[in-house]
Amino acid sequence: MRKKSFWILTIMGWCLAWPVLLFAGMMEVDSNFDGKADQWHHVSASGQVDKVEYDLDHNGAVDQVQYFKSEKKLDRIEFDTDHNGTFDQVQYYSGENQTSRIEKDSNNDGKIDWKEYYNPAGKLVRGEIDDNHNGKINVWKFYDEQGVLEKAKYDTDHNGEVDRWDRLRQEKVAEAAFDTNGDQKPDQWQYFNASEQLERVAYDTNHDDKADYWEFLDKDGKVIRVEKDRNFDGKPDLTQNP
């Protein structure tokens, strides 16, 4: 056994080892008994574990690092999720080791392009995504108290302005609103059934913030009826069947 290297036989044994770490240095652990260390516990002069590194797939490279604020309280965990040697996800903690935020680099370009925010109960409340990896968030997702996706908004043309707003039902799109002329106000609305099939489309043709033209579609997406509000009083006054 090398200096400062300990063999931990069980999880209970690992827990019982903490009181003896009252010195600065590093403890190496071989958790699968293959003769190679796969955990490295970094200990401060006061005996507190500041950082723990893990080689989870036992290939000789660290792929998870835990950082501690204080005794047994996590600050963050960094992950190499695809085991390619680059850390691509960070999970932040608050309170009693409760996840507060997760950041991801989904394409391994060294830049964060996905963020998730959690409430004090650990439920996901908001997601932010840079889907074209230009360094700017252009997708925002909002979740209810149970962590179920209920709303989303998008900058679909990546010009810095939101131009689509979705309302969801059981995490499926029920209604989507679009800004087609760049004035940051919706002027087209699409309505979907429970199977996310488009059933109806409404248009604001004169941009007075009210729909004045409606298309109704069958299950194959074919327009079967059109309604128009020709005097823009908010009520259809002409119906056509193509």
Backbone bond lengths (Angstrom), bond angles and torsions (degrees), N, CA, C in turn:
res aa  C-N    CA-C-N  psi(-1)  N-CA   C-N-CA  omega(-1)  CA-C   N-CA-C  phi
1 M - - - 1.472 - - 1.521 109.27 -
2 R 1.368 115.31 129.54 1.447 118.95 -179.78 1.511 111.05 -76.40
3 K 1.382 114.38 162.45 1.458 120.13 177.79 1.510 110.04 -59.13
4 K 1.323 115.98 138.20 1.462 123.96 179.63 1.535 112.20 61.75
5 S 1.329 117.41 22.98 1.464 120.47 177.29 1.514 108.68 -114.96
6 F 1.321 116.76 128.66 1.460 121.90 -175.80 1.519 109.58 -125.01
7 W 1.311 116.34 142.67 1.464 121.92 176.25 1.522 107.20 -98.70
8 I 1.296 115.93 120.47 1.461 120.42 -179.12 1.523 108.09 -103.13
9 L 1.299 117.33 115.97 1.461 121.43 -172.05 1.521 113.16 -82.64
10 T 1.299 117.73 -32.45 1.465 121.55 -179.72 1.507 108.97 -143.13
11 I 1.325 115.97 167.74 1.469 119.95 177.00 1.522 109.90 -61.31
12 M 1.329 117.03 -38.66 1.468 120.23 177.92 1.516 110.37 -63.73
13 G 1.312 116.00 -40.00 1.455 118.84 178.18 1.510 111.82 -63.48
14 W 1.345 116.14 -37.44 1.472 120.92 177.48 1.520 110.07 -62.63
15 C 1.337 116.99 -42.72 1.467 120.64 178.62 1.522 111.50 -63.93
16 L 1.324 116.76 -39.13 1.464 120.19 -178.39 1.519 112.03 -70.32
17 A 1.334 116.65 -17.57 1.464 119.57 -178.75 1.516 113.01 -76.34
18 W 1.353 117.30 -19.37 1.459 119.56 -175.63 1.525 114.46 -56.04
19 P 1.351 119.70 -42.92 1.469 118.91 -177.27 1.521 114.84 -60.02
20 V 1.339 118.26 -21.79 1.468 118.67 -176.03 1.528 111.86 -89.37
21 L 1.350 117.34 -3.25 1.453 119.25 -176.71 1.519 111.74 -86.45
22 L 1.298 117.18 46.80 1.467 121.71 -176.37 1.517 110.30 -94.18
23 F 1.325 116.49 51.61 1.448 121.60 176.74 1.522 107.38 -155.76
24 A 1.324 115.54 155.22 1.455 119.30 178.00 1.523 109.28 -78.50
25 G 1.304 116.46 140.10 1.447 120.12 178.59 1.509 111.40 151.53
26 M 1.313 116.09 -153.52 1.455 121.08 -176.84 1.512 110.22 -137.05
27 M 1.340 114.90 135.82 1.453 120.61 174.98 1.525 108.36 -105.60
28 E 1.330 117.26 128.52 1.454 121.77 177.13 1.523 109.10 -100.56
29 V 1.319 116.29 140.33 1.464 122.08 -178.67 1.523 109.53 -129.23
30 D 1.301 116.37 134.90 1.466 122.49 172.84 1.529 105.95 -108.27
31 S 1.332 116.58 95.46 1.471 120.11 -171.40 1.524 113.35 -77.95
32 N 1.329 117.92 -20.79 1.471 119.07 -178.45 1.525 112.69 -112.41
33 F 1.342 115.97 10.20 1.469 122.14 172.31 1.537 113.31 57.61
34 D 1.350 115.23 40.98 1.469 118.07 177.23 1.521 111.66 -102.57
35 G 1.340 116.26 8.81 1.452 120.68 178.79 1.514 114.01 86.17
36 K 1.370 117.56 4.74 1.457 121.58 -179.48 1.524 109.53 -125.77
37 A 1.307 115.28 135.83 1.464 119.29 176.94 1.524 109.82 -66.66
38 D 1.359 116.32 138.27 1.462 120.74 176.57 1.523 112.10 -132.15
39 Q 1.348 116.24 5.23 1.461 121.91 172.66 1.521 108.24 -139.46
40 W 1.355 115.57 141.23 1.446 120.66 178.53 1.531 107.88 -132.96
41 H 1.336 116.13 114.58 1.462 122.58 -176.79 1.532 108.33 -102.45
42 H 1.341 116.54 115.09 1.458 122.12 -178.77 1.525 109.45 -93.89
43 V 1.335 115.30 122.98 1.465 121.26 -171.70 1.526 110.18 -117.19
44 S 1.331 115.78 134.79 1.466 120.88 178.71 1.523 110.39 -79.49
45 A 1.346 116.11 174.26 1.462 121.39 -179.82 1.516 111.53 -63.38
46 S 1.336 117.31 -25.86 1.473 120.83 -179.62 1.518 112.29 -84.59
47 G 1.325 115.74 -2.61 1.451 118.98 179.04 1.513 114.18 94.28
48 Q 1.338 117.14 2.91 1.460 119.92 -179.74 1.526 110.22 -85.90
49 V 1.325 115.50 137.18 1.458 120.58 174.56 1.523 107.92 -78.36
50 D 1.322 117.00 115.31 1.463 122.12 -179.04 1.520 112.30 -89.78
51 K 1.315 116.71 -31.30 1.461 120.92 -173.38 1.516 109.26 -154.90
52 V 1.353 115.60 142.09 1.461 121.18 173.69 1.521 108.16 -129.77
53 E 1.333 115.99 127.05 1.458 121.57 178.29 1.524 109.14 -106.01
54 Y 1.338 115.89 142.62 1.460 120.88 -178.44 1.533 110.23 -128.74
55 D 1.319 114.74 140.63 1.460 122.55 167.18 1.526 105.35 -108.33
56 L 1.349 116.63 89.71 1.457 120.89 -170.12 1.522 113.34 -73.63
57 D 1.329 117.15 -30.53 1.462 118.56 -179.86 1.530 112.35 -100.10
58 H 1.327 116.45 8.06 1.472 122.32 172.87 1.528 112.62 56.32
59 N 1.350 115.01 42.90 1.463 118.46 177.79 1.524 111.85 -107.71
60 G 1.333 116.51 8.27 1.451 121.01 177.94 1.513 114.83 92.61
61 A 1.355 117.79 -2.02 1.460 121.73 -178.83 1.524 110.55 -118.90
62 V 1.318 116.55 139.32 1.462 121.31 178.31 1.523 108.81 -69.92
63 D 1.347 117.21 130.93 1.462 120.31 178.38 1.526 113.15 -128.41
64 Q 1.328 117.02 5.37 1.464 120.73 172.38 1.528 108.39 -153.39
65 V 1.347 115.88 135.26 1.462 120.91 178.29 1.521 108.46 -131.96
66 Q 1.323 116.79 126.14 1.457 122.48 176.60 1.531 109.10 -103.59
67 Y 1.347 115.32 131.13 1.455 121.76 177.10 1.530 108.52 -113.58
68 F 1.343 116.01 137.37 1.467 120.89 -175.21 1.523 110.99 -113.58
69 K 1.357 116.08 138.92 1.460 121.46 173.80 1.518 110.24 -77.08
70 S 1.319 114.45 -43.74 1.457 121.99 -178.92 1.513 107.38 -152.32
71 E 1.285 116.68 -174.04 1.457 120.68 -176.83 1.532 111.31 -54.57
72 K 1.328 116.51 113.77 1.461 124.86 175.69 1.522 114.26 66.68
73 K 1.347 119.23 11.31 1.456 122.09 176.83 1.523 109.22 -111.00
74 L 1.313 115.06 117.99 1.458 120.50 -176.21 1.527 112.12 -75.22
75 D 1.324 115.57 142.94 1.455 121.64 169.29 1.526 108.99 -97.10
76 R 1.341 117.05 -49.67 1.460 121.62 179.29 1.527 109.17 -163.92
77 I 1.326 114.14 163.59 1.464 121.88 172.46 1.516 107.70 -128.90
78 E 1.311 116.67 130.56 1.461 121.91 176.55 1.523 108.88 -105.01
79 F 1.353 116.28 138.36 1.458 121.67 -175.13 1.524 111.00 -125.23
80 D 1.312 115.56 142.69 1.459 122.83 162.79 1.518 104.62 -105.53
81 T 1.330 117.14 89.24 1.459 120.71 -168.80 1.521 113.55 -71.39
82 D 1.337 117.41 -27.72 1.463 119.31 179.99 1.527 112.67 -104.60
83 H 1.340 115.90 8.27 1.469 121.94 173.91 1.527 112.52 55.34
84 N 1.341 115.17 41.91 1.466 118.62 179.16 1.523 112.32 -105.12
85 G 1.330 116.39 7.26 1.451 120.63 178.35 1.516 114.64 94.85
86 T 1.334 117.35 -1.53 1.463 121.90 -179.95 1.523 109.74 -121.47
87 F 1.323 117.00 130.44 1.462 120.70 178.37 1.525 109.33 -75.77
88 D 1.333 116.36 127.62 1.462 120.94 -172.93 1.522 113.83 -126.48
89 Q 1.322 117.81 5.40 1.463 120.21 178.49 1.521 109.75 -149.95
90 V 1.335 115.66 138.69 1.463 121.88 176.43 1.514 108.58 -128.31
91 Q 1.323 116.15 131.61 1.464 122.03 178.53 1.523 108.34 -116.03
92 Y 1.345 116.26 120.10 1.466 122.06 -177.10 1.525 110.26 -99.91
93 Y 1.347 115.18 151.42 1.453 120.58 -175.46 1.523 111.41 -128.00
94 S 1.328 115.06 152.79 1.458 121.90 173.77 1.519 108.32 -141.05
95 G 1.323 116.49 160.85 1.460 119.87 178.81 1.509 112.43 60.42
96 E 1.327 115.44 -137.51 1.462 121.13 -177.40 1.529 110.39 -86.54
97 N 1.337 114.65 70.16 1.462 121.13 177.19 1.530 112.40 55.16
98 Q 1.354 115.91 40.79 1.453 121.57 178.50 1.528 109.25 -99.76
99 T 1.320 116.46 131.33 1.461 120.18 178.69 1.519 110.61 -60.76
100 S 1.333 117.59 129.26 1.461 121.52 177.50 1.528 111.98 -111.79
101 R 1.332 117.01 -29.33 1.463 120.33 -177.88 1.528 109.93 -159.52
102 I 1.322 115.43 144.70 1.460 121.50 173.84 1.521 107.89 -127.31
103 E 1.321 116.85 133.27 1.454 122.12 177.29 1.525 108.83 -122.88
104 K 1.340 115.86 138.41 1.459 120.16 -176.80 1.528 110.99 -132.11
105 D 1.317 114.86 147.35 1.465 123.11 168.91 1.523 104.89 -111.04
106 S 1.342 116.88 95.64 1.460 120.44 -169.43 1.522 114.11 -75.64
107 N 1.338 117.50 -20.39 1.469 119.12 -177.59 1.524 113.24 -116.95
108 N 1.333 116.72 11.78 1.466 121.88 175.61 1.521 113.57 57.55
109 D 1.355 115.93 40.48 1.464 118.56 176.01 1.521 111.62 -101.18
110 G 1.346 116.09 7.05 1.455 120.84 178.20 1.515 114.04 86.22
111 K 1.366 117.60 3.85 1.459 121.25 -179.03 1.529 110.12 -122.42
112 I 1.326 115.68 138.42 1.456 120.99 177.53 1.521 109.55 -69.53
113 D 1.336 117.23 129.20 1.460 120.52 178.79 1.531 112.57 -129.45
114 W 1.315 117.12 7.11 1.469 120.93 -179.85 1.526 108.02 -147.55
115 K 1.332 116.44 125.74 1.454 120.83 177.65 1.524 109.69 -129.96
116 E 1.330 115.75 140.33 1.457 121.61 175.58 1.522 108.60 -126.97
117 Y 1.339 116.15 136.15 1.467 121.77 -179.25 1.528 109.41 -117.13
118 Y 1.335 115.65 138.95 1.464 121.69 -175.10 1.528 110.22 -122.09
119 N 1.334 116.06 148.37 1.464 120.21 176.90 1.525 110.21 -82.39
120 P 1.342 118.63 174.64 1.473 120.26 -177.45 1.526 114.40 -59.61
121 A 1.343 116.36 -20.33 1.463 119.45 178.09 1.528 112.14 -86.77
122 G 1.326 116.68 0.58 1.455 120.61 178.31 1.515 114.21 85.05
123 K 1.346 117.85 13.85 1.458 121.41 178.59 1.535 110.01 -92.32
124 L 1.318 116.15 138.80 1.456 121.64 177.74 1.529 109.22 -66.41
125 V 1.357 117.51 127.96 1.457 121.20 -179.18 1.529 112.60 -116.57
126 R 1.327 117.96 -26.27 1.460 119.97 -177.41 1.531 111.01 -154.81
127 G 1.311 115.19 142.84 1.455 121.11 174.04 1.513 109.87 -126.13
128 E 1.320 117.43 143.90 1.455 122.74 177.96 1.523 108.34 -131.04
129 I 1.345 116.29 131.69 1.461 120.40 -173.22 1.526 110.55 -132.97
130 D 1.313 116.15 136.74 1.464 123.32 169.66 1.520 105.43 -104.23
131 D 1.341 117.47 92.82 1.466 119.15 -169.12 1.524 114.26 -81.74
132 N 1.332 118.28 -11.90 1.459 118.57 175.61 1.529 112.28 -113.42
133 H 1.338 116.31 9.68 1.466 123.26 171.25 1.530 112.92 58.38
134 N 1.344 116.02 41.58 1.466 119.73 177.25 1.521 112.37 -102.89
135 G 1.343 116.18 8.61 1.457 120.92 178.47 1.515 114.67 88.91
136 K 1.362 117.34 2.02 1.459 120.82 -179.02 1.523 110.46 -123.68
137 I 1.331 116.11 133.43 1.460 121.30 177.63 1.531 109.00 -68.60
138 N 1.323 116.34 132.68 1.462 119.17 177.60 1.535 113.17 -135.18
139 V 1.333 117.27 5.62 1.463 122.18 173.57 1.520 108.17 -133.56
140 W 1.334 115.99 130.31 1.458 121.91 178.19 1.523 108.20 -125.95
141 K 1.326 117.35 128.59 1.458 121.44 179.70 1.530 109.17 -120.97
142 F 1.329 115.92 139.74 1.453 121.44 -175.49 1.530 109.71 -125.23
143 Y 1.331 115.63 135.85 1.460 121.88 -173.10 1.528 110.53 -119.61
144 D 1.343 116.32 151.81 1.462 120.02 178.83 1.524 110.73 -81.33
145 E 1.327 116.91 -173.70 1.466 121.22 -175.01 1.527 112.78 -64.55
146 Q 1.317 116.76 -19.73 1.466 120.39 178.86 1.528 112.17 -94.71
147 G 1.340 116.46 3.92 1.449 119.62 -179.87 1.512 114.04 81.32
148 V 1.362 116.67 20.06 1.460 121.61 -179.85 1.527 108.99 -96.89
149 L 1.321 117.42 132.05 1.454 122.09 -179.40 1.522 109.98 -63.94
150 E 1.360 117.03 126.02 1.466 120.43 -179.02 1.521 113.39 -125.59
151 K 1.317 119.97 -22.92 1.458 122.68 179.36 1.522 109.88 -145.86
152 A 1.327 115.26 156.24 1.463 120.73 174.87 1.521 108.80 -154.08
153 K 1.318 116.04 152.91 1.457 120.66 173.76 1.523 108.62 -139.58
154 Y 1.343 115.15 153.80 1.452 120.59 -170.37 1.530 111.13 -139.89
155 D 1.316 114.78 147.13 1.463 122.65 164.49 1.516 104.76 -106.39
156 T 1.336 116.74 90.11 1.464 120.19 -169.59 1.529 113.48 -74.60
157 D 1.342 116.96 -26.64 1.466 118.87 -179.64 1.529 112.47 -101.59
158 H 1.355 116.29 7.02 1.461 122.21 173.68 1.531 113.36 56.94
159 N 1.336 115.05 40.56 1.469 119.28 178.18 1.522 112.48 -105.20
160 G 1.329 116.60 7.79 1.461 120.90 178.31 1.512 114.92 92.09
161 E 1.354 117.94 1.01 1.459 121.90 -178.78 1.526 110.10 -123.75
162 V 1.321 116.26 136.30 1.468 120.91 177.14 1.520 109.14 -67.89
163 D 1.343 116.81 133.02 1.457 120.36 -179.97 1.525 113.13 -133.99
164 R 1.333 116.91 7.51 1.465 120.34 174.05 1.525 108.83 -146.29
165 W 1.346 115.49 138.93 1.452 122.35 178.75 1.531 108.01 -131.17
166 D 1.322 117.86 125.62 1.468 122.08 179.82 1.522 111.05 -112.36
167 R 1.321 115.23 140.83 1.461 121.59 168.64 1.519 106.43 -115.31
168 L 1.341 116.41 132.97 1.452 120.27 -174.05 1.522 112.18 -113.30
169 R 1.317 114.74 152.84 1.458 123.26 175.03 1.519 106.90 -126.05
170 Q 1.329 116.87 116.15 1.469 121.55 -176.75 1.532 110.41 52.37
171 E 1.339 114.76 43.95 1.464 124.38 176.94 1.529 113.14 64.74
172 K 1.324 117.25 17.45 1.458 121.98 172.96 1.525 108.15 -116.52
173 V 1.329 117.10 143.68 1.457 120.90 -176.89 1.523 109.86 -65.22
174 A 1.338 116.37 122.71 1.455 122.43 176.07 1.523 110.87 -100.92
175 E 1.332 116.59 -35.16 1.460 121.55 -179.00 1.524 109.18 -148.68
176 A 1.315 116.11 136.56 1.460 121.66 176.16 1.522 108.57 -128.27
177 A 1.331 116.31 129.59 1.463 122.06 178.91 1.523 108.70 -112.86
178 F 1.342 116.31 142.88 1.454 121.25 -174.62 1.531 110.81 -129.88
179 D 1.337 115.34 144.17 1.459 122.30 169.69 1.524 106.07 -103.34
180 T 1.336 116.85 106.68 1.461 119.92 -174.96 1.526 113.55 -95.10
181 N 1.362 117.49 -10.45 1.470 118.99 -177.23 1.525 113.41 -117.12
182 G 1.348 116.96 6.92 1.457 120.43 173.04 1.508 116.23 77.09
183 D 1.364 118.01 22.53 1.468 119.31 178.89 1.521 112.17 -100.38
184 Q 1.336 116.28 11.84 1.462 124.27 178.33 1.528 113.31 65.41
185 K 1.344 116.52 20.75 1.464 121.34 175.88 1.531 108.79 -127.87
186 P 1.332 117.42 139.08 1.469 118.52 179.86 1.519 111.97 -67.63
187 D 1.336 115.85 140.04 1.453 121.37 176.02 1.525 111.84 -134.33
188 Q 1.325 115.95 7.82 1.463 121.76 173.40 1.528 108.10 -145.53
189 W 1.341 115.42 137.49 1.456 121.02 -178.70 1.516 108.97 -130.45
190 Q 1.324 116.78 130.37 1.457 122.07 177.06 1.528 109.08 -113.72
191 Y 1.334 115.90 135.96 1.462 121.33 -176.35 1.522 109.12 -120.38
192 F 1.347 115.45 134.19 1.456 121.74 -173.61 1.525 110.52 -121.24
193 N 1.341 116.14 152.63 1.462 119.67 174.42 1.523 110.10 -85.59
194 A 1.335 116.28 -174.74 1.471 120.90 -175.14 1.520 112.85 -63.67
195 S 1.339 116.55 -19.02 1.468 120.88 178.65 1.520 111.71 -96.82
196 E 1.336 116.72 11.47 1.461 124.09 -178.90 1.532 112.45 63.42
197 Q 1.326 116.36 29.51 1.456 120.71 171.97 1.521 108.66 -89.90
198 L 1.324 116.30 133.74 1.450 121.39 -179.99 1.526 109.74 -69.42
199 E 1.347 116.77 125.25 1.456 121.75 -177.63 1.530 113.07 -112.94
200 R 1.330 116.40 -29.45 1.463 119.18 -173.64 1.516 109.48 -153.12
201 V 1.332 116.44 144.48 1.455 122.17 175.46 1.525 108.09 -130.53
202 A 1.327 116.48 132.65 1.463 121.98 177.61 1.520 109.19 -117.73
203 Y 1.347 115.98 144.82 1.458 121.79 -176.77 1.535 110.00 -129.01
204 D 1.319 115.47 144.22 1.465 122.27 170.06 1.522 106.17 -107.00
205 T 1.336 116.22 94.06 1.466 119.75 -171.90 1.523 113.37 -77.99
206 N 1.346 117.24 -23.35 1.472 119.11 -179.26 1.522 112.62 -107.28
207 H 1.335 116.22 6.19 1.465 123.41 174.03 1.535 112.63 56.51
208 D 1.360 114.63 47.54 1.465 119.90 173.74 1.519 111.18 -106.53
209 D 1.349 115.66 16.72 1.463 123.79 177.21 1.526 112.66 74.19
210 K 1.356 118.42 15.22 1.458 121.95 177.69 1.526 109.55 -131.28
211 A 1.320 116.04 139.77 1.464 119.96 177.37 1.522 109.99 -68.64
212 D 1.341 115.83 140.27 1.457 120.23 178.55 1.527 112.60 -138.05
213 Y 1.334 116.48 7.44 1.462 121.21 179.17 1.525 106.86 -149.60
214 W 1.360 115.97 129.19 1.459 120.10 -175.50 1.522 110.46 -129.99
215 E 1.305 116.03 139.23 1.464 122.28 173.70 1.523 108.77 -119.64
216 F 1.338 116.83 133.89 1.457 122.94 177.95 1.520 108.12 -113.45
217 L 1.330 116.41 133.35 1.458 121.21 -172.15 1.522 111.78 -117.81
218 D 1.336 116.03 152.39 1.462 119.86 173.90 1.528 109.54 -88.48
219 K 1.325 116.67 -175.72 1.469 121.08 -174.79 1.524 112.89 -66.17
220 D 1.348 116.20 -17.41 1.462 120.40 178.95 1.528 112.12 -94.93
221 G 1.336 116.79 3.32 1.449 120.92 179.17 1.514 114.45 84.87
222 K 1.315 117.06 11.42 1.459 121.20 179.84 1.521 110.03 -88.73
223 V 1.341 116.71 136.99 1.457 121.00 178.83 1.532 109.17 -70.91
224 I 1.331 116.32 123.51 1.467 121.07 -178.42 1.526 112.09 -111.66
225 R 1.329 117.91 -14.26 1.464 120.88 178.02 1.514 110.22 -157.12
226 V 1.310 115.64 143.50 1.459 121.84 176.46 1.523 108.69 -126.73
227 E 1.331 116.12 135.39 1.458 121.39 175.56 1.519 108.78 -123.36
228 K 1.357 115.91 141.63 1.456 120.61 -178.31 1.519 110.43 -130.27
229 D 1.314 115.83 145.29 1.469 123.75 170.85 1.523 106.23 -111.18
230 R 1.341 115.22 93.39 1.455 119.27 -171.30 1.527 114.01 -77.66
231 N 1.346 116.55 -23.17 1.474 118.35 178.92 1.524 112.35 -104.42
232 F 1.324 116.53 7.40 1.468 123.62 172.99 1.535 113.00 57.24
233 D 1.347 115.53 41.79 1.464 119.15 176.76 1.520 111.90 -99.32
234 G 1.332 116.01 7.83 1.458 120.62 178.16 1.510 114.51 91.12
235 K 1.367 117.83 0.18 1.452 121.60 -177.91 1.526 109.49 -126.57
236 P 1.342 117.20 135.27 1.464 118.46 177.29 1.516 111.76 -66.29
237 D 1.340 116.67 137.55 1.456 121.00 179.40 1.519 112.42 -125.06
238 L 1.338 116.35 5.46 1.458 120.83 176.70 1.510 109.03 -147.55
239 T 1.330 115.37 131.09 1.458 121.61 176.48 1.525 109.34 -121.49
240 Q 1.310 115.96 133.43 1.463 122.05 -179.48 1.523 109.51 -129.03
241 N 1.313 116.21 142.45 1.456 122.25 175.66 1.522 108.26 -115.95
242 P 1.329 117.91 105.03 1.468 121.44 -177.02 1.523 111.82 -56.80
